[in-house]
């Protein structure tokens, strides 16, 4: 009968990973991660895009409720005089659409005041998940909705025969402008007319619809200071793509009939040349996309 190995000899024959085998396993794991990571990122972005579309539909529904409450008037882009100050506070009485008290109640947003720090903010659940700046600024009061979604003010200030004589045009909005709004039944072609969309500013306009990541400093890193050295204003954000500069970069939009859709930059940007847009907001007819067609404007044929 053969005697068993002594303890020391048994240990010498115990199997173990060699350094080469360990490196092979680590290499296989790294390879699998490199294969799966892009797929996971795509899945995450697809989920963010769907969530963003849902947010836009909810905002449009909040506006629909406002319309039913205010005798057909849509939430105004601005209301109140910027020179007037609410008694006992440092808050101006003028409010943009996202700070309108009635609209905020419809959306179940917190009502803002001088001490609440709710101004410009919406719950995190109603901020675009891909809005980098709005997310970075989030706190207990939510994120900055004005760095997430923008209201199309083209319909609020482009009316040759406005219902209110003081209704301003974009070039005349100033501290004395007390109202910028319209009745919903005056919206032409609501299925084609942009209501809200992904944006870096509280409003959107056609002359800045090509600027995102194609003009210096017009990007998703906009700071929140009062001094805006880049002159960033009223521009959409094509943020639902890895490469945000390309013509196929995606953006979410909700239209005035309530339907929401994902579109690409080449379908939405009003003009191909951002510099031309500054000097000629409408651009030549051959250079305009259907998203900003004058046919959707009041007084146009």
Secondary structure, DSSP 8 states (H G I E B T S, - for coil): ------HHHHHHT-----HHHHHHHHHHHHHHHHHHHHHHHHHHHHHHHHHHHHHHHHHHHHHHHHHHHTTTB---SEES-TT-B-TTSS-BS-EEGGG-HHHHHHTT-----TTT--TTEE-GGGS-TT-HHHHHT-BTTBEEGGGTEEEETHHHH--TT-SSTT---GGG--TT--EE--BGGG-SSTTTSEEEEEBSSSEE-GGGTT-TTTSTT-STT----S--TT---S-B---SSSSSSSTT-EEEEEETTS-EEEEEHHHH-S-S-HHHHHH-TT--GGG--GGG-GGGSTT--
